[in-house]
Amino acid sequence: MAKKQTAGRDNLGKLAPKFAELNDDVLFGEVWSREKELSARDRSMITIAALFSAGLYPQLKAHLSIGKDHGITKQEAVEIVTHLAFYCGWPKAWSTFPLIREVYGDEDTEPDGAPSGLSVSPAGERNPDGR
């Protein structure tokens, strides 16, 4: 079952109360709770993909965190972004990998202990491994 969402009311309750209500009660209350039709994990993957494709990074960071809570691993988040980079844009992937690091932490190893190869450096500079 999805966690009760209060972000709308917490952040926009006084400014836009109806929007806050729709966000918390309809989107996250009614739609996200339909886990018989689609799991929260799958909804998170879809939402991450949609926000990534639109370049909506503040919301993407929040949904990466929600996805983590719904069982999406760091390696899966990296794979989602790597796959989508070919369809939605390479620069969007570069902008998203630091968000993944913020949400999942800075460990750069795969489950088997091998380096993941994710090294973000400013454009035009070589990575430490020479690539």
C-alpha positions as CSV (number, residue, x, y, z in Angstrom):
1,M,0.0,0.0,0.0
2,A,1.3,3.4,-0.9
3,K,2.4,5.8,1.9
4,K,-0.1,8.7,2.7
5,Q,1.2,11.7,0.7
6,T,1.1,15.1,2.2
7,A,3.6,17.0,0.0
8,G,0.8,19.0,-1.7
9,R,-0.7,20.2,1.5
10,D,2.7,20.7,3.1
11,N,4.1,22.8,0.3
12,L,1.1,24.3,-1.5
13,G,-1.8,24.0,1.0
14,K,-2.2,27.8,1.6
15,L,-1.3,28.9,-2.0
16,A,-3.2,26.3,-4.0
17,P,-5.4,24.2,-1.7
18,K,-7.4,22.5,-4.4
19,F,-4.2,21.5,-6.3
20,A,-2.8,20.2,-3.0
21,E,-5.9,18.2,-2.4
22,L,-5.8,16.7,-5.9
23,N,-2.1,15.9,-5.6
24,D,-2.4,14.2,-2.2
25,D,-5.9,12.6,-2.4
26,V,-6.4,11.8,-6.0
27,L,-3.0,11.3,-7.6
28,F,-1.2,9.8,-4.7
29,G,-4.3,8.6,-2.8
30,E,-6.5,7.1,-5.4
31,V,-4.3,6.5,-8.5
32,W,-1.1,5.3,-6.8
33,S,-3.1,3.0,-4.5
34,R,-4.4,1.0,-7.4
35,E,-1.7,-1.6,-6.8
36,K,-3.8,-4.5,-8.1
37,E,-3.7,-2.9,-11.5
38,L,0.0,-1.8,-11.4
39,S,2.4,-2.1,-8.5
40,A,3.9,1.0,-6.8
41,R,7.3,-0.1,-8.1
42,D,6.1,-0.2,-11.7
43,R,4.3,3.2,-11.2
44,S,7.6,4.6,-9.9
45,M,9.5,3.3,-13.0
46,I,6.9,4.8,-15.3
47,T,6.9,8.1,-13.4
48,I,10.7,8.3,-13.4
49,A,10.8,7.7,-17.2
50,A,8.1,10.4,-17.8
51,L,9.9,13.0,-15.6
52,F,13.3,12.1,-17.1
53,S,11.9,12.5,-20.7
54,A,10.5,15.9,-19.8
55,G,13.6,17.1,-18.0
56,L,11.7,17.8,-14.8
57,Y,14.7,17.3,-12.4
58,P,13.3,18.5,-9.1
59,Q,10.3,16.2,-9.5
60,L,12.6,13.5,-10.9
61,K,14.8,13.6,-7.8
62,A,11.7,13.3,-5.5
63,H,10.4,10.3,-7.6
64,L,13.8,8.6,-7.6
65,S,13.5,8.7,-3.8
66,I,10.0,7.4,-3.9
67,G,11.2,4.7,-6.4
68,K,13.9,3.7,-3.9
69,D,11.3,3.3,-1.2
70,H,9.3,1.1,-3.7
71,G,12.3,-1.2,-4.2
72,I,14.0,0.2,-7.3
73,T,17.8,-0.4,-6.8
74,K,20.5,2.1,-7.7
75,Q,21.6,-0.2,-10.5
76,E,18.1,-0.3,-11.9
77,A,17.8,3.5,-11.7
78,V,21.1,3.8,-13.6
79,E,19.9,1.3,-16.2
80,I,16.6,3.1,-16.7
81,V,18.5,6.4,-17.3
82,T,21.0,4.7,-19.6
83,H,18.3,3.1,-21.7
84,L,16.3,6.3,-21.9
85,A,19.3,8.4,-22.9
86,F,19.0,6.9,-26.4
87,Y,15.4,7.9,-26.7
88,C,15.1,11.1,-24.7
89,G,18.5,12.7,-24.8
90,W,22.1,12.2,-23.7
91,P,22.3,15.6,-21.8
92,K,19.3,14.5,-19.7
93,A,21.1,11.4,-18.6
94,W,24.2,13.5,-17.6
95,S,21.8,15.7,-15.6
96,T,20.1,12.7,-13.9
97,F,23.1,10.6,-12.8
98,P,24.1,13.2,-10.0
99,L,20.5,13.0,-8.8
100,I,20.8,9.2,-8.5
101,R,24.0,9.7,-6.5
102,E,22.2,12.1,-4.2
103,V,19.3,9.7,-3.6
104,Y,21.2,6.4,-3.4
105,G,24.5,7.5,-2.0
106,D,28.0,7.7,-3.5
107,E,29.0,4.0,-3.6
108,D,30.1,3.2,-7.1
109,T,30.1,-0.5,-7.1
110,E,27.9,-3.1,-8.6
111,P,26.5,-5.9,-6.4
112,D,29.6,-8.1,-7.2
113,G,31.9,-5.3,-6.0
114,A,33.1,-4.3,-9.4
115,P,33.3,-0.5,-10.2
116,S,30.2,0.7,-12.0
117,G,32.1,3.0,-14.3
118,L,29.8,5.9,-13.5
119,S,32.1,8.9,-13.4
120,V,30.6,12.3,-14.0
121,S,33.1,15.1,-15.0
122,P,32.5,18.4,-16.7
123,A,32.1,18.3,-20.5
124,G,35.3,18.3,-22.3
125,E,37.4,16.9,-19.5
126,R,38.7,13.3,-19.4
127,N,37.6,11.0,-16.7
128,P,40.4,9.6,-14.5
129,D,40.4,6.3,-16.3
130,G,41.3,8.1,-19.6
131,R,37.9,7.9,-21.4
